[in-house]
């Protein structure tokens, strides 16, 4: 089994069940060293998200508005949004491993491990949705994360924008969602809190991997990693904007410096 061609097929899988099954089979063979690498092939630039066949994709500005978390539908909408982020994160991690050739073996090991985590996170969200009468595809979605991935096709930019900016932003957003859900004491809300706590705990290592490979890529390209925010701003204007809440503890564990954190918040690091 050739590493990059199989990842390409997994990335283009048209259903969550197919993507998961193909990845798990591939990952088992990868861990048993039963795959080989052909680094001279050229990676695709994908034009259509893998979820396009079963999700209604809308512009982020025109998506359905969330209803109150006191309702089942409101909680389902929130968990669906998280499920969509996690499903997109599967493809992002796989695309890291697929797109960048001739990297150290640990690079591929790291992002396949992340993809494995993201599949499990997605499945937790999917199971919770189905338990409450919904499924992935019940609500409309955006293609923001896919679009960003196709705009960040060099290693420095990809590592800066995806794991080190977008996933790190998830470390900030997750505790706020937990706090809101914790105000409700029904089973759906409490199970959702446990899912989010699991995701939060495990996502720190994902950002930390991104931090390592961002700095590694900067060294190789003779780029100062202190230019991080400027690199992100080229793809996502507003990256330096102050945030109402920053998960300082999680960001420090993931490799952010106090100077970087101070760009995002006035609080002491």
Secondary structure, 3 states (H helix, E strand, C coil): CEHHHHHHHHHCCCCHHHHHHHHHHHHHHHHCCCCECCCCCCCCCCCCCCCCCCCCECCHHHCCCCCCCCCHHHHHHHHHHHHHHHHHHHHHHHHHHHHCCCCCHHHHHHHHHHHHHHHHHHHHHHHHHHHCCCCCCCCCECCHHHHHHHHCCCHHHHHHHHHHHHHHHHHHHHHHHHHHHCCCCCHHHHHHHHHHHHHHHHHHHHHHHHHHHHHHHHHHHCCCHHHHHHHHHHHCCCCCCCCCCCCHHHHHHCCCCHHHHHHHCCCCC
